[in-house]
Amino acid sequence: MIRYRLVCGHDHEFDQWFDSMADYDSKKAEDALCCPECGDTTVAKSLMAPRLSGSGGTVGTSTDPAPPCGGGGCGGGMCPALN
């Protein structure tokens, strides 16, 4: 799973989880993404700082927990629980 910070054409920013980078690309190509605030379907990735682990703890853009893995597991080494 991967979380992207998205922004719509009206500058509303929001986070959304995807199964993979290809999942985001597929939904973007199908215009299947929309802003939860205004419904705009002109949505793109926004700049987002990566989560970093260090001796001082985890530093990141949010303290939101990752969603649970599905029944088949995350696969592909993308599981946020492994980071």
C-alpha distances in whole Angstrom, upper triangle without the diagonal:
4,7,10,14,15,19,22,25,27,25,23,19,16,13,10,7,6,5,6,9,11,10,11,14,15,15,16,19,20,20,18,17,19,20,20,23,25,24,24,22,23,19,18,16,18,18,16,17,14,14,17,18,22,25,25,22,18,19,16,16,16,16,14,12,8,8,9,8,10,13,12,10,7,9,10,9,6,6,7,10,11,12
4,7,10,12,16,19,22,24,22,20,17,14,10,8,6,5,6,6,7,10,10,9,12,14,14,15,18,19,19,17,15,17,18,19,21,23,22,22,20,20,17,15,12,14,14,12,13,11,12,15,17,20,24,24,21,17,17,14,14,14,15,13,12,9,10,12,12,13,17,16,14,10,12,12,11,7,8,8,11,12,12
4,7,9,13,16,19,21,18,16,13,10,7,6,4,6,9,9,9,13,11,10,13,15,14,14,18,19,18,16,14,15,15,16,18,20,20,19,18,18,14,13,10,11,12,10,12,10,11,15,17,21,24,23,20,16,15,12,11,11,13,11,11,9,10,13,13,15,19,19,17,13,16,15,15,11,11,10,13,15,13
4,6,10,13,16,17,15,14,10,8,6,6,6,8,11,10,9,12,11,9,12,14,13,12,16,17,16,15,12,13,13,14,16,18,18,17,16,15,11,10,7,8,9,8,10,10,12,16,19,22,25,24,22,18,16,13,11,12,14,13,14,12,13,17,17,19,22,22,20,17,19,18,17,14,15,13,17,18,16
4,7,10,14,15,12,10,7,6,4,7,9,11,14,14,13,16,15,11,14,17,15,14,17,19,17,16,12,13,11,13,14,16,16,15,15,14,10,9,6,5,7,6,10,11,13,16,19,23,26,25,22,18,16,12,10,11,14,13,15,14,15,19,20,22,25,26,23,20,22,22,21,17,18,16,19,21,19
4,7,10,11,9,8,6,5,6,7,10,12,15,15,13,15,14,11,13,15,13,11,15,16,14,13,10,10,8,11,12,13,13,12,11,10,7,6,4,5,8,9,13,14,16,20,23,26,30,28,26,22,20,16,13,14,17,16,18,17,18,21,22,23,27,27,25,22,24,23,23,19,20,19,22,24,22
4,7,8,6,5,4,6,9,10,14,15,19,18,17,18,17,14,15,17,15,12,16,17,14,14,10,10,8,10,11,11,12,10,10,8,6,6,6,6,9,11,15,17,19,23,26,29,32,31,28,25,22,19,15,16,20,18,21,20,21,24,25,27,30,30,29,26,28,27,27,23,24,23,26,28,26
4,5,5,5,7,9,11,12,16,17,21,20,19,20,18,15,16,17,14,12,15,16,12,13,9,8,6,9,9,9,9,6,7,5,4,6,9,9,13,15,19,21,23,26,30,33,36,34,32,28,26,22,19,20,23,21,24,23,23,27,27,28,32,32,31,28,30,29,29,26,27,25,29,31,29
4,6,8,10,12,15,16,19,20,24,23,21,22,21,17,18,19,17,14,16,17,13,15,12,10,9,12,11,10,10,7,8,5,6,8,11,11,15,17,21,23,26,29,33,36,39,37,35,32,29,25,22,23,26,25,27,27,27,30,31,32,35,35,34,31,33,32,33,29,30,29,32,34,32
4,6,9,12,15,17,21,22,26,26,24,25,24,20,21,22,19,17,20,20,16,17,14,11,9,12,10,8,10,8,10,9,9,11,13,13,16,18,22,24,26,30,33,36,39,37,35,32,29,25,22,22,26,24,27,27,27,31,32,33,37,37,36,33,35,34,35,31,32,30,33,35,33
4,6,10,13,15,19,21,24,24,22,24,23,19,20,22,19,17,20,21,17,18,15,12,10,12,10,10,12,10,12,10,9,10,11,10,13,15,18,21,23,26,30,32,35,33,31,28,25,22,18,19,23,22,25,25,25,29,31,32,35,36,34,31,33,33,32,29,30,27,31,32,30
4,7,10,13,17,19,23,23,21,23,22,18,20,22,19,17,20,20,17,17,13,11,7,9,7,8,10,9,12,11,9,11,12,10,13,14,18,20,22,25,28,31,34,32,30,26,24,20,17,17,20,19,22,22,22,26,28,29,33,33,32,29,32,31,31,27,28,25,28,31,29
4,7,10,14,16,20,20,19,21,19,16,18,20,17,16,19,20,17,17,13,11,8,9,9,11,12,12,13,12,9,10,9,8,10,11,14,17,18,22,25,27,30,28,26,23,20,17,13,14,17,16,19,19,19,23,25,26,30,31,29,26,28,28,27,24,24,22,25,27,25
4,7,10,13,17,18,17,19,17,14,17,19,16,15,19,19,16,15,11,10,8,8,9,11,12,12,13,13,10,11,10,9,12,11,14,16,17,21,23,26,29,27,25,21,19,16,12,12,14,13,15,15,16,20,21,23,26,27,25,23,25,25,25,21,21,19,22,24,22
4,7,10,14,14,14,17,15,12,15,17,15,14,18,19,17,15,12,11,10,10,12,15,14,15,15,15,11,11,10,10,11,10,13,13,14,18,21,24,27,25,22,19,17,13,11,10,12,10,12,12,12,16,18,19,23,24,22,19,22,22,21,17,17,15,18,20,19
4,7,10,12,12,14,12,9,13,14,12,12,16,16,15,12,10,10,10,10,13,15,14,15,14,15,11,11,10,11,14,12,15,15,16,19,22,25,28,27,24,20,19,16,13,13,14,12,13,11,11,14,15,16,20,21,19,16,19,19,19,15,16,14,17,19,18
4,7,9,10,12,10,9,13,13,12,13,17,17,16,14,11,13,14,13,17,19,17,18,17,17,14,14,12,14,15,14,16,15,15,18,20,24,27,26,23,20,19,16,14,13,14,12,11,9,8,11,12,13,17,17,15,13,15,16,16,12,12,11,14,16,16
4,5,7,9,6,6,10,10,9,11,14,14,15,12,11,14,15,16,19,21,19,19,17,17,14,14,12,15,16,15,17,16,17,20,22,26,29,29,25,22,21,18,17,17,18,15,14,11,10,12,12,12,16,15,14,11,13,13,14,11,12,12,15,17,17
4,7,8,6,8,11,11,11,13,16,16,17,14,14,17,19,19,23,24,22,22,20,21,18,17,15,18,19,18,20,18,18,21,22,26,29,29,26,23,23,20,20,19,20,17,16,12,11,12,10,10,13,12,11,8,10,10,12,9,10,11,14,15,16
4,5,5,7,9,10,11,13,14,16,17,15,15,18,20,21,24,25,23,23,20,20,17,16,14,17,18,16,18,16,17,20,22,25,28,29,26,22,22,20,19,19,21,18,17,14,13,15,13,13,16,14,13,9,10,9,11,8,10,12,15,15,15
4,5,5,6,9,10,11,12,14,15,15,14,17,19,21,23,24,22,21,19,18,15,13,11,14,15,15,17,15,17,19,22,25,29,29,27,23,22,20,19,20,22,20,19,16,16,18,16,17,20,18,17,13,13,12,13,10,13,14,17,17,17
4,5,5,6,9,10,10,12,14,13,14,17,20,22,25,25,23,22,18,18,16,14,13,17,18,18,20,19,21,23,26,29,33,33,30,27,26,23,23,23,25,23,22,19,18,20,18,17,20,18,17,14,14,12,14,12,15,17,20,20,20
4,5,5,6,9,10,11,12,11,11,15,17,19,22,23,20,19,16,17,15,14,13,17,19,18,21,19,21,24,26,30,33,33,30,27,26,23,22,22,23,21,20,17,16,17,16,15,18,16,16,13,14,13,15,13,15,16,19,20,20
4,5,5,6,9,10,10,9,9,12,14,16,19,20,17,16,14,14,11,10,10,13,15,15,18,17,19,22,25,29,32,32,29,25,24,21,20,20,22,20,20,17,16,18,17,17,21,20,19,16,17,16,17,14,16,17,20,21,21
4,6,5,6,9,10,10,10,14,16,19,21,21,19,17,14,14,12,10,10,14,16,17,20,19,22,25,27,31,34,34,32,28,27,24,22,23,25,23,23,20,20,22,21,20,23,22,21,18,18,17,19,16,19,20,23,24,23
4,5,5,6,9,8,10,14,17,19,22,22,19,18,14,14,13,13,14,17,20,20,23,23,25,28,30,34,37,37,34,31,30,27,25,25,27,25,25,22,20,22,21,20,22,21,21,18,19,18,20,18,20,21,24,25,25
4,5,5,6,5,6,10,13,15,18,18,15,14,11,12,10,11,12,16,19,19,23,22,24,27,30,34,37,37,34,30,29,26,24,24,26,23,23,20,19,21,20,19,22,21,21,19,20,20,21,19,20,21,24,26,25
4,5,5,6,6,10,12,15,18,17,14,13,9,9,8,8,10,14,17,18,21,22,24,27,30,34,37,37,34,30,29,25,23,24,26,24,24,22,21,23,23,22,25,25,24,21,22,21,23,20,22,22,26,27,26
4,6,8,9,12,16,18,21,20,17,15,11,11,11,11,13,17,20,21,24,25,27,30,33,37,40,40,37,33,32,29,27,27,30,27,28,25,24,26,25,24,27,26,26,23,24,23,25,22,24,25,29,29,29
4,5,8,11,15,17,20,19,15,14,10,11,12,13,15,19,22,23,27,27,29,32,35,38,42,42,39,35,34,30,28,28,30,28,28,25,24,26,25,24,26,25,26,23,24,24,26,23,25,26,29,31,30
4,6,8,11,14,16,15,12,10,6,8,8,11,13,17,20,22,25,26,28,31,34,38,41,41,38,34,32,29,26,27,29,26,27,25,24,26,25,25,27,27,27,25,26,26,27,24,26,26,30,31,31
4,7,10,12,15,14,11,11,7,10,9,12,14,17,20,21,25,25,27,30,33,37,40,39,36,32,31,27,25,25,27,24,24,22,21,23,22,21,24,24,24,22,24,24,26,22,24,24,27,29,29
4,7,9,12,12,9,8,6,8,6,9,11,14,17,18,22,22,24,28,30,34,37,36,33,30,28,24,22,22,24,21,22,20,19,22,22,21,25,25,24,22,24,24,25,21,23,22,25,27,27
4,6,9,8,5,5,4,7,6,10,12,14,18,19,22,23,25,29,31,35,38,37,34,30,28,25,22,21,24,21,22,21,20,23,24,23,27,27,27,24,27,27,28,24,25,24,27,29,29
4,5,6,5,5,7,8,7,10,12,13,16,17,21,22,24,28,30,34,37,35,32,29,27,23,20,19,22,19,21,20,20,23,24,25,28,29,28,26,28,28,29,25,25,24,27,29,28
4,6,6,8,10,12,11,14,15,15,19,19,22,23,24,28,30,34,36,35,32,28,27,23,20,19,20,18,20,19,18,22,23,24,27,28,27,26,28,29,29,25,25,24,26,29,28
4,6,8,11,13,12,15,16,16,19,20,23,25,26,29,32,35,38,35,33,29,27,24,20,19,21,19,22,22,21,25,27,27,31,32,31,29,32,32,32,28,28,27,29,32,31
4,6,9,11,11,15,17,17,20,21,25,27,28,32,35,38,41,38,36,33,30,27,23,23,25,23,25,25,24,28,29,29,33,34,33,31,34,34,34,31,31,29,32,35,33
4,6,9,10,14,16,17,21,22,25,27,28,32,35,38,41,39,37,33,31,28,24,24,26,23,25,24,23,26,28,27,31,32,31,29,32,32,33,29,29,28,31,34,33
4,6,7,11,14,15,19,21,24,26,28,32,35,38,41,39,37,33,31,27,24,24,27,24,26,25,25,28,29,29,32,33,32,30,32,32,32,29,30,29,32,34,33
4,6,9,13,15,18,20,24,25,27,31,34,37,41,39,37,33,31,27,24,24,27,25,26,25,24,27,27,27,30,30,30,27,29,29,30,27,28,27,31,32,31
4,7,11,12,16,18,22,24,26,30,33,36,40,38,36,32,30,26,23,24,27,25,27,26,25,28,29,29,32,32,31,28,30,29,30,27,28,28,31,33,31
4,7,9,13,15,19,20,23,26,29,33,36,35,32,29,26,23,20,21,24,22,24,22,22,25,26,26,29,29,28,25,27,26,27,23,25,24,27,29,27
4,6,10,12,16,17,20,23,27,30,33,32,30,27,24,21,18,19,23,21,23,21,22,25,25,26,29,29,27,24,26,24,25,21,23,22,26,27,25
4,7,9,12,14,16,20,23,26,30,29,27,23,21,17,15,16,20,19,20,19,20,23,23,24,28,27,25,22,23,22,22,19,21,19,23,24,22
4,6,10,12,15,18,22,25,28,27,25,21,19,15,13,15,18,18,20,19,21,24,25,26,30,30,27,24,26,24,24,20,22,20,23,24,22
4,7,10,13,16,19,22,25,24,23,19,16,13,11,14,18,18,20,19,21,25,25,27,31,30,28,24,26,24,23,20,21,19,23,23,21
4,6,9,12,16,18,22,21,19,15,13,9,7,10,14,15,17,16,19,22,23,25,29,28,26,22,24,22,21,18,19,16,19,20,17
4,7,9,13,15,18,17,16,13,10,7,6,10,13,14,16,16,19,22,23,26,29,29,26,23,24,22,20,18,18,16,18,19,15
4,6,10,13,16,16,14,11,9,6,7,10,13,14,15,14,17,20,21,24,27,26,23,20,21,19,17,14,15,13,15,15,12
4,7,10,13,13,11,7,6,4,7,9,10,12,12,12,16,18,19,22,25,25,22,19,20,19,16,14,14,11,13,13,9
4,7,10,10,9,6,5,6,10,12,12,15,15,15,19,20,21,25,28,27,23,20,22,20,17,15,15,12,14,13,9
4,7,8,6,5,6,9,12,13,13,15,15,15,19,20,21,25,27,27,23,21,22,21,17,16,16,13,13,12,8
4,5,5,6,8,11,15,16,16,18,18,19,23,24,25,28,31,30,26,24,25,24,20,20,19,16,16,15,12
4,6,8,10,14,18,18,17,20,20,21,25,26,27,31,33,32,29,27,28,27,23,23,22,19,18,17,14
4,7,8,12,15,16,15,18,19,20,24,25,27,31,33,33,30,28,29,28,25,24,22,19,19,18,15
4,7,10,13,13,12,15,15,17,20,22,23,27,30,30,26,24,26,25,22,21,19,16,15,15,12
4,7,10,10,9,12,12,14,17,19,21,24,27,27,24,22,23,23,19,18,16,13,13,13,10
4,7,8,9,12,13,15,18,21,22,26,29,29,25,23,25,24,21,19,18,14,15,16,12
4,6,7,10,12,13,16,19,21,24,27,27,24,21,23,23,20,17,17,13,15,16,12
4,7,9,12,13,16,19,21,24,28,28,25,22,24,24,21,18,18,14,17,18,15
4,5,9,10,13,17,19,22,26,26,23,21,24,24,21,18,17,14,15,17,15
4,6,9,12,15,18,21,24,25,22,20,23,24,21,18,17,13,14,16,14
4,7,9,12,15,18,21,23,20,18,21,22,20,17,15,12,13,16,14
4,6,9,12,15,18,20,17,15,19,20,18,15,12,9,9,13,12
4,6,9,12,15,16,13,12,15,16,15,12,9,6,8,11,11
4,7,9,12,14,12,11,14,16,15,12,10,9,9,13,14
4,6,9,11,9,9,13,16,15,12,9,9,9,12,14
4,7,8,5,6,9,12,12,10,8,9,9,11,14
4,5,5,7,10,13,14,12,10,12,12,15,17
4,6,9,11,15,16,15,13,15,15,16,19
4,7,8,12,13,13,12,15,15,16,19
4,6,9,10,10,8,11,11,12,15
4,7,7,6,5,9,9,10,13
4,6,6,7,11,12,11,13
4,5,8,11,13,11,13
4,6,9,10,8,9
4,6,9,8,9
4,5,6,7
4,5,5
4,6
4
